[in-house]
């Protein structure tokens, strides 16, 4: 699930941006005043957008971008002289004063791009080679024998374990084979 996290050193600024986005139909997951809070909030989601200013209470936007997972994009709202020499990868810039129309359109565009990347990752996961399929089948077979599961139950168990641990189903199957083979 994609998340939108707003991070500004002044809580009032973050609340104002959140209110603009909510009125525009965009759900906001969290508002924060520090980069550390934003990182902690980002850990709860698999992908999303961080909307922030140039400087938070504890770090600059570039430091926050460095610590964020690659599945997160960043929207920097700052005066152009702060990012005049160029933005780092994964950061989109909006100059201040920001126009509501520009803010809403930019966030919607970024959310659509995230959804597209997510679909592409899912498509890649579906295109497994025979060795990878064999590992998953072997893990299912082991679960079926050891835990008296049907193939469908074993597959559901692999899926749920994969989602709970935040890994893909292949990695989960490899872990099950390693643990149960000992």
The 8 nearest C-alpha neighbors of each residue, nearest first, counted from 0:
[[1, 45, 44, 2, 46, 47, 114, 117],
 [2, 0, 47, 46, 44, 45, 3, 110],
 [1, 3, 47, 28, 48, 4, 0, 46],
 [2, 4, 48, 27, 28, 47, 49, 5],
 [3, 5, 49, 29, 28, 30, 50, 27],
 [4, 6, 30, 50, 13, 49, 51, 31],
 [7, 5, 31, 51, 32, 30, 50, 13],
 [6, 8, 32, 13, 9, 51, 52, 55],
 [7, 9, 32, 55, 56, 10, 33, 6],
 [10, 8, 11, 12, 7, 32, 13, 55],
 [9, 11, 13, 12, 14, 32, 8, 7],
 [12, 10, 14, 9, 13, 15, 7, 16],
 [13, 11, 15, 9, 14, 10, 16, 7],
 [12, 14, 10, 16, 7, 11, 15, 5],
 [13, 15, 17, 11, 12, 16, 10, 18],
 [16, 14, 18, 12, 17, 13, 11, 19],
 [15, 17, 19, 13, 18, 14, 20, 12],
 [16, 18, 14, 20, 15, 19, 21, 13],
 [19, 17, 21, 15, 16, 20, 14, 22],
 [20, 18, 16, 22, 17, 21, 23, 15],
 [19, 21, 23, 17, 25, 22, 18, 16],
 [20, 22, 25, 18, 24, 23, 19, 26],
 [23, 21, 19, 20, 24, 18, 25, 17],
 [22, 24, 20, 21, 25, 19, 103, 18],
 [25, 23, 21, 22, 20, 26, 19, 103],
 [24, 26, 21, 20, 23, 27, 22, 107],
 [27, 25, 21, 28, 24, 3, 20, 2],
 [26, 28, 3, 29, 4, 25, 17, 2],
 [27, 29, 3, 2, 4, 26, 30, 5],
 [30, 28, 4, 27, 5, 31, 3, 40],
 [29, 31, 5, 4, 6, 13, 14, 32],
 [32, 30, 6, 33, 36, 37, 5, 7],
 [31, 33, 8, 7, 6, 10, 9, 55],
 [34, 32, 56, 36, 35, 55, 31, 57],
 [33, 35, 37, 36, 63, 58, 38, 57],
 [34, 36, 38, 33, 37, 39, 57, 63],
 [37, 35, 39, 33, 34, 38, 31, 40],
 [36, 38, 34, 40, 35, 39, 31, 41],
 [39, 37, 41, 35, 40, 36, 34, 42],
 [38, 40, 36, 42, 37, 41, 35, 43],
 [39, 41, 37, 42, 38, 43, 36, 29],
 [40, 42, 38, 43, 39, 44, 37, 67],
 [43, 41, 39, 40, 44, 38, 45, 68],
 [42, 44, 41, 40, 45, 39, 2, 46],
 [45, 43, 42, 41, 46, 0, 2, 1],
 [44, 46, 0, 1, 70, 43, 47, 42],
 [47, 45, 70, 1, 71, 44, 2, 0],
 [48, 46, 2, 1, 71, 3, 72, 49],
 [47, 49, 72, 3, 73, 71, 2, 4],
 [48, 50, 73, 4, 5, 3, 74, 51],
 [51, 49, 74, 5, 73, 6, 75, 4],
 [52, 50, 6, 75, 7, 5, 76, 49],
 [51, 53, 76, 75, 54, 77, 7, 55],
 [52, 54, 60, 77, 59, 75, 51, 55],
 [55, 53, 59, 52, 60, 58, 56, 8],
 [54, 56, 8, 58, 33, 57, 7, 59],
 [55, 57, 33, 8, 58, 32, 54, 34],
 [56, 58, 55, 33, 34, 59, 35, 54],
 [59, 57, 55, 54, 56, 34, 62, 60],
 [58, 60, 54, 61, 62, 53, 55, 63],
 [59, 61, 63, 53, 62, 54, 64, 58],
 [62, 60, 64, 59, 63, 65, 87, 58],
 [63, 61, 65, 64, 59, 60, 58, 66],
 [62, 64, 60, 66, 65, 61, 34, 67],
 [65, 63, 61, 67, 62, 66, 60, 73],
 [64, 66, 62, 63, 67, 61, 68, 60],
 [65, 67, 63, 64, 62, 68, 38, 61],
 [68, 66, 64, 65, 63, 69, 71, 38],
 [67, 69, 70, 71, 66, 46, 65, 64],
 [70, 68, 71, 67, 72, 89, 46, 64],
 [69, 71, 46, 68, 72, 47, 45, 113],
 [72, 70, 47, 46, 69, 48, 68, 67],
 [73, 71, 48, 89, 90, 49, 47, 70],
 [72, 74, 90, 49, 48, 50, 91, 89],
 [75, 73, 50, 91, 92, 90, 49, 51],
 [74, 76, 92, 51, 52, 91, 50, 93],
 [77, 75, 93, 52, 94, 92, 51, 95],
 [78, 76, 95, 94, 52, 53, 75, 79],
 [77, 79, 95, 94, 80, 81, 76, 82],
 [78, 80, 83, 81, 82, 94, 77, 95],
 [79, 81, 83, 82, 78, 84, 77, 94],
 [82, 80, 79, 78, 83, 77, 53, 84],
 [83, 81, 79, 85, 80, 84, 86, 78],
 [82, 84, 80, 79, 85, 81, 86, 78],
 [83, 85, 82, 86, 80, 81, 79, 87],
 [86, 84, 83, 82, 87, 81, 92, 79],
 [85, 87, 82, 90, 88, 84, 91, 92],
 [86, 88, 90, 89, 85, 61, 64, 91],
 [89, 87, 90, 86, 91, 64, 72, 73],
 [88, 90, 72, 73, 87, 91, 64, 71],
 [91, 89, 73, 88, 74, 87, 86, 72],
 [92, 90, 74, 75, 73, 89, 93, 86],
 [93, 91, 75, 74, 76, 90, 94, 86],
 [92, 94, 76, 75, 77, 95, 97, 91],
 [95, 93, 78, 77, 79, 76, 97, 96],
 [96, 94, 97, 78, 77, 76, 93, 79],
 [95, 97, 94, 98, 78, 77, 76, 93],
 [96, 98, 95, 94, 99, 93, 102, 101],
 [97, 99, 101, 100, 102, 96, 95, 103],
 [100, 98, 102, 101, 103, 97, 19, 104],
 [99, 101, 103, 98, 102, 104, 105, 97],
 [102, 100, 104, 98, 99, 103, 105, 97],
 [103, 101, 99, 105, 100, 104, 106, 98],
 [102, 104, 106, 100, 105, 101, 107, 99],
 [105, 103, 107, 101, 106, 102, 108, 100],
 [104, 106, 108, 102, 107, 103, 101, 109],
 [107, 105, 109, 103, 108, 104, 110, 102],
 [106, 108, 110, 104, 109, 105, 103, 111],
 [107, 109, 105, 111, 106, 110, 104, 112],
 [108, 110, 106, 112, 111, 107, 105, 113],
 [111, 109, 113, 107, 112, 108, 106, 114],
 [110, 112, 114, 108, 113, 109, 107, 115],
 [111, 113, 109, 115, 110, 114, 108, 116],
 [114, 112, 110, 116, 115, 111, 117, 109],
 [115, 113, 117, 111, 112, 116, 118, 110],
 [114, 116, 112, 118, 117, 113, 119, 111],
 [117, 115, 119, 113, 118, 114, 120, 112],
 [118, 116, 114, 120, 115, 119, 113, 121],
 [117, 119, 121, 115, 120, 116, 122, 114],
 [118, 120, 116, 122, 121, 117, 123, 115],
 [121, 119, 123, 117, 122, 118, 116, 124],
 [120, 122, 124, 118, 119, 123, 117, 125],
 [121, 123, 119, 125, 124, 120, 118, 126],
 [124, 122, 120, 126, 125, 121, 119, 127],
 [125, 123, 121, 122, 126, 120, 127, 167],
 [124, 126, 122, 123, 127, 121, 120, 128],
 [127, 125, 123, 124, 122, 128, 121, 132],
 [128, 126, 125, 131, 124, 132, 129, 123],
 [127, 129, 131, 130, 132, 126, 133, 125],
 [128, 130, 132, 131, 133, 127, 134, 126],
 [131, 129, 133, 132, 128, 134, 127, 135],
 [130, 132, 134, 133, 128, 129, 127, 135],
 [133, 131, 129, 135, 130, 134, 136, 127],
 [132, 134, 136, 130, 131, 135, 137, 129],
 [135, 133, 137, 131, 136, 132, 138, 130],
 [136, 134, 138, 132, 172, 137, 133, 169],
 [135, 137, 133, 139, 138, 134, 140, 132],
 [138, 136, 140, 134, 139, 135, 133, 141],
 [139, 137, 141, 135, 172, 140, 136, 176],
 [138, 140, 136, 142, 153, 137, 141, 143],
 [141, 139, 143, 137, 138, 142, 136, 144],
 [140, 142, 138, 144, 143, 139, 145, 137],
 [143, 141, 139, 145, 146, 140, 144, 153],
 [142, 144, 148, 140, 147, 141, 146, 145],
 [145, 143, 141, 147, 142, 146, 140, 148],
 [144, 146, 142, 143, 147, 141, 148, 140],
 [147, 145, 142, 148, 143, 144, 141, 153],
 [146, 148, 143, 144, 145, 149, 142, 153],
 [149, 147, 143, 146, 152, 153, 150, 142],
 [148, 150, 152, 151, 143, 153, 147, 154],
 [151, 149, 153, 152, 154, 148, 143, 139],
 [150, 152, 154, 149, 153, 155, 148, 156],
 [153, 151, 155, 149, 154, 150, 148, 156],
 [154, 152, 156, 150, 139, 151, 155, 148],
 [153, 155, 151, 157, 156, 152, 150, 158],
 [156, 154, 158, 152, 157, 153, 159, 151],
 [155, 157, 153, 159, 154, 158, 160, 152],
 [156, 158, 154, 160, 155, 159, 161, 153],
 [159, 157, 155, 161, 156, 160, 168, 154],
 [158, 160, 162, 156, 161, 157, 163, 155],
 [161, 159, 163, 157, 162, 158, 156, 164],
 [160, 162, 158, 166, 168, 159, 164, 163],
 [161, 163, 165, 159, 160, 164, 158, 166],
 [164, 162, 160, 161, 165, 159, 166, 158],
 [163, 165, 161, 162, 166, 160, 171, 159],
 [166, 164, 162, 163, 161, 167, 45, 160],
 [167, 165, 161, 164, 170, 171, 168, 162],
 [166, 168, 169, 170, 161, 171, 165, 162],
 [167, 169, 171, 161, 170, 172, 158, 157],
 [170, 168, 172, 171, 167, 135, 173, 131],
 [171, 169, 173, 172, 168, 167, 166, 174],
 [170, 172, 168, 174, 169, 173, 161, 175],
 [173, 171, 169, 175, 138, 135, 170, 174],
 [172, 174, 170, 176, 171, 175, 177, 169],
 [175, 173, 177, 171, 176, 172, 178, 170],
 [176, 174, 172, 178, 177, 173, 179, 171],
 [175, 177, 173, 179, 174, 178, 180, 138],
 [176, 178, 174, 180, 175, 179, 173, 181],
 [179, 177, 175, 176, 180, 181, 174, 173],
 [180, 178, 176, 181, 177, 175, 141, 174],
 [179, 181, 177, 178, 176, 175, 141, 174],
 [180, 179, 178, 177, 176, 175, 174, 141]]
